[in-house]
Amino acid sequence: MSEGDRLTELAKRRGFFLQSSGSYGGVAGFYTYGPQGATLKENIESAWRDRYVTREGHMEIDGPTVMPEAVFEASGHLDGFDDMIIECPECGESHRADHLVEDAPGSTVEDAEALPISEVEALFSEYDIDCPTCGTALAGEPIDDFNLMFGTNIGPGSSSPGYLRPETAQGIFVEFPQLAEYARNQLPFGVTQIGRAYRNEISPRKALVRVREFTQAELEHFIDPEEDEPPLHRVEDVVLPLYSVEQQQADDGEMQELTVREAVDEGVVADPWIAYYLGVSKGWYDRIGVDMDRFRYRQHLPGELAHYASDCWDAETEIGGDWIEVTGFAYRGDYDLAKHEKHSGEDYSVFKQYNDPITVERPTVDPDMSALGPEFGGAAGAIADELEALAERDPDAFDGETVDVTVDGESYEVAVEQTGFSVEEVTEAGEHVTPHTVEPSFGVDRLIYTVLAHAYEEDEVDGEERTYLSLPPETAPTTVGVFPLMDKDGLADRAQELARDLRAAGLEVTYDDSGAIGRRYRRQDEVGTPFCVTVDYDTLEDGTVTVRERDSTEQTRIALEAVGEQLLALRDGEQRFESL
Ligand code: ATP
């Protein structure tokens, strides 16, 4: 069984995730999180909130998942959010053409998405690519662009088209004018959103890795590109596992280990803001349970870069020999805000006040229309407009007796005295700046999948094979399993009372009194519960309980009154089990 299959089997059996609507045959790309999975997801989201909202001091919003068409016309998704689709003429199955080219035996293509369709079509013949479902040859079949957005109609009729958002980011960008007000128009400021996003993926695959409905946790950090610098000193010593373009293009390219400071100084990570977030995020991945020996930051190859991004790195995790993108870190420039400003007609800039007002010279014109009208007839209005633009663009053009202007390809000579040209001195208190955006965009489902895959362990305990998830206590869906050794002699009552107390103290608790104690441990091991507490006969005698740690299976005895406090400290990483 592959690593992925093993995980999917455990996930379904133990309530992490399962394909949804299974009674109706299931729909590819949609998953339901079971009782363990839903809590695991919540724990990862709350760790994200803690790191990127609370500790970074950013805002959080929660917008709708359906947005009107105009938003996606502006963002470019309506026209350009496409994947390449090829349909099998025999079985009718659709596939992602770029993925088939990359996966073909002997293929050296790493990023087929960046190639023109005609080249990808040619590669189908070159590599003799067959339909993965039925084996029919696909060479010569047409490849089309397929837009990934799910469309809908808002209200009855079709006059108001809308789309399920393909990323949470647009919900932040569209509200920028109001969000800037909340931030008192002070750059830099960051806005986050955790929520569902939808993409009608052509071929969903690898369980949670490529799904059609997923959760993103995105941060849009709005900065003044001229002035704002990231607080690099906070993360400058963090060592980054970097897989740069240069390393990817070298034959024996390997990862480079550089500190954040070195990566910036040596220009490996071009933008210091991106470097800052790579540094912040590394510790966070480690905290939620990503195995840092199976982790890297990979720079986008030139053809892979989105047209608006100047530098982009992905956080990738290794599962079953494949590298999976879990987060994209992009410097998006002013692309999004400028687009929304243009399409909506609203002001998407921030007014930046100078420390001291400045005096500037402003060339202006006041054309004498009573002279221009008779002289230039119907062209006079356009000539006046062009004079105004010219004064701003090239005031020296007004130095002589006449000035030449070109309107609709025709040249006109205008006497300078008829233009009313003058240079005024004006005082300016500040300027309008369109902020640039730095975006870390996390895929929560891919992180859940990674954390589960990296936590999956098998060993032998008392001569028996065991499977366990070595999840960090903070991430694990259940923190404590509480068991009575036997369901008699008052042990169950004491154990139930303890379970209630531990829940009241804020711990996630499972109570289990069925089957042999070893079986109960195994069940908790399989869902990654880090600690189990057993109430036994000694408890009735001396008021202590057995606490057992999952990975080592070590046990120790603790006084009942202290157990809640100790377990909270263990969950929050303030104490280690060995020191109990
Ligand atoms: P991919 O190239 O794998 O399709 P992408 O580059 O299009 O991903 P982004 O648009 O950068 O992805 O989205 C940000 C994050 O959202 C990704 O890093 C990933 O974790 C997550 N994500 C994107 N598409 C999916 C999907 N279909 N299923 C699950 N997670 C996804």
Residues whose N, C-alpha, C, O or C-beta is under 5 A from the ligand:
A	BS01	ATP	R199 E201 L208 V209 R210 V211 F214 E325 V326 T327 G328 S441 F442 G443 D445 R446
